[in-house]
Structure formats: structure tokens, C-alpha cells
């Protein structure tokens, strides 16, 4: 049938050209953004899954940063404790020298005691001066008044106990240094008796800590110096225990960071397969659609010219 009011061929060509142009727009969007899903209509379920994975990836990367911050905090504490051990080693040397009664004069003992006292004051100062982001590390804030609840690191993307690690740092200082151990149901530690450090059963304080007292150990006499050797050795053991605990926590954090890195890689790969465009495929599709657009335009022009053949019937 030959008609001029309704050009069916032209409508078919126009519709196909419209579809081709829509495909070109989608292909251009994917090529320019690198994403397979630019609008929810591209893949509604894929978008939901991909965004959920994106949230996990963001949480994992922030958790990794949290763990690295925790390692830096522990490094700060460990570095301060290394220096504390050096101070205690010097104090032990001084106590051993002061215990040597025969060759030392009163002035010699006074000089030794002055240095020993100065080092004790430095230990006390360090317990209040070592900070990380303004937080005092050895004040007890990381041991929660002796209960060892510590402070929490968020080392995972979700809100569960499996994604948390508690950092514990003992409080240190002459008045709060917990020097002692549990044995046979009793708490053994040092106490001051007549200015001499004496080791034995010690009453448990109200907050659950064993305290050294006010730290008045001196080395002004050979008997006091002999007791001071035990005091310093116990302090060295205490600091070594604290450093060991810090090292255990730091090693755990390194393992956690490795786990998080593996999760980041694998979840990112899964998200990429859903959200990212395959550029080789998209370029091939874009080329195909360009050819279709050119041929569609040419065919539409031919379809629009078809009704003109009716003029020949009028001649």
C-alpha cells in the first residue's frame, strides 16, 4: 500500500535510531566514568550489592588506619619503657655500688644517693609526661584504675566484639608502680619498713593494685642499698612484663592489618566485577553503536524520501 500520511518505514527507522542513541549515551557514560552502573536503572540489584561492598571496603580501610594508629601508640609507650629500663639499670648499678660498704665514704654514698633519687624523680615524671595525642599513656587511663579494661581499638568494619581490640598499658610511677605478684592466694610486693624496702605479703589496695608506697627507697646506707637492689630488680621485671604485653598486642595488630588488607583486596575485586565497566567491551560496543547510528541516519533519510515516489504517479 502506498500512503503519504503515515510513513511506517520512517517511524521504524526513527525508533531504531532512538534506541541506538540511547545505547550510545549509556556507552559514553560508561566510557567516561569507567563504571558499568551509573544509574540505578542500569542494574538495580547490582547497585545495591556494590554499594554494600563499598561500605565494607570503606570500613576496612578506616579500621586499618585505626590499627596503624594503635601500633603508633604502642610504639610510643614501648619507646618510653625502653628508656625507663635504661634508667632502672643505672639505678641498679648505683644500688650495687652503694652496697659495697668497705671502700665508700659518707660523701660517696651521698653522691650515689643523690643520683639515685634524681633518677627516681625522672621515673615519676615520665609516668605523667609520656603522651600520645594528648593522652597520658602511663597514668592508668589505659588500665582503668587497675581493672585492666583498657581502651578499645575499632579494628573492623562492623559493630561486633570480633572487630575490637583492647589496648592495655599498666600505670607506672613511684606511687603507683605495681611491683609484686600473686602466690598462694597472697599478694607479695615491696613495702617500706623504717626507710628500707622490704619484700613480703602486702595488703591489696581498694582499687585492686599492689602499690609500692611512696617510693622512698634510698641508697644512703649499705643496708638500704642492698634492699634497693631487690626493689630495682622487681621494677625491671615489671617493666619487662609491660613491654612484653605491649609487644603481644602490637603483633596481633600486625596480623589484623594483614587480614584487613586481604579482605580489602578481595572485596574490592568483587565490587569491581559488579560496578566497573570492561573498557574493551565498552569500546567495541561504542564502535558498533556509532556504525549503527550512521547507517540508521542514512536509512531514515531513505525512508523519508520514499513518499516522494508518489509524485511520479501524478506526472
DARA-V829523 format. One record per pair of residues at least 24 apart in sequence whose ideal C-beta (glycine too) atoms are under 6 Angstrom apart, sorted by the first residue. I is the first residue (numbers start at 1). GAP is how many residues later the second one is. D is the distance in whole Angstrom. If there is no record, write none. Layout:
# DARA-V829523
I,GAP,D / I,GAP,D
This chain:
# DARA-V829523
4,303,5 / 4,306,6 / 9,294,4 / 9,297,6 / 10,293,4 / 10,294,5 / 13,286,5 / 13,287,4 / 13,290,5 / 16,280,6 / 17,279,4 / 17,283,6 / 20,269,6 / 20,272,5 / 20,273,5 / 20,276,5 / 23,266,5 / 24,265,5 / 27,255,6 / 27,258,5 / 27,259,4 / 27,262,6 / 30,247,4 / 30,252,5 / 31,251,5 / 34,243,6 / 35,240,6 / 35,242,6 / 36,241,4 / 37,238,5 / 46,228,5 / 49,225,6 / 50,221,5 / 50,224,4 / 50,225,4 / 53,214,5 / 53,218,4 / 56,101,5 / 56,211,6 / 57,210,5 / 57,211,6 / 59,98,3 / 60,97,5 / 60,200,5 / 60,203,5 / 60,204,5 / 63,92,5 / 63,93,5 / 63,94,6 / 63,197,6 / 64,193,6 / 64,196,5 / 66,87,6 / 66,88,5 / 66,89,6 / 67,88,5 / 67,186,5 / 67,189,5 / 67,190,5 / 70,83,5 / 70,97,6 / 70,183,5 / 71,179,6 / 71,182,5 / 73,59,5 / 74,172,5 / 74,176,5 / 76,56,5 / 77,60,5 / 77,92,5 / 77,169,6 / 78,165,6 / 78,168,5 / 80,50,4 / 81,158,5 / 81,162,5 / 84,155,6 / 85,154,5 / 87,32,5 / 88,144,6 / 88,147,5 / 88,148,5 / 91,25,6 / 91,28,5 / 91,141,5 / 92,140,4 / 95,124,5 / 95,130,5 / 95,133,4 / 95,134,5 / 95,137,6 / 98,121,4 / 98,127,4 / 99,123,5 / 99,126,4 / 99,127,5 / 101,121,4 / 109,111,6 / 112,107,6 / 113,105,6 / 113,106,5 / 113,107,4 / 116,103,5 / 120,54,6 / 124,49,5 / 124,50,5 / 127,45,5 / 127,46,3 / 137,32,6 / 138,33,6 / 138,34,4 / 140,31,4 / 142,27,4 / 143,27,6 / 143,28,6 / 145,62,5 / 146,61,5 / 146,62,4 / 146,63,4 / 155,101,5 / 170,72,5 / 174,41,3 / 175,39,6 / 177,35,5 / 178,31,5 / 178,32,5 / 179,33,5 / 179,55,5 / 179,56,6 / 179,59,6 / 180,30,4 / 190,41,6 / 192,24,6 / 196,28,5 / 196,31,5 / 197,30,4 / 197,34,4 / 199,31,6
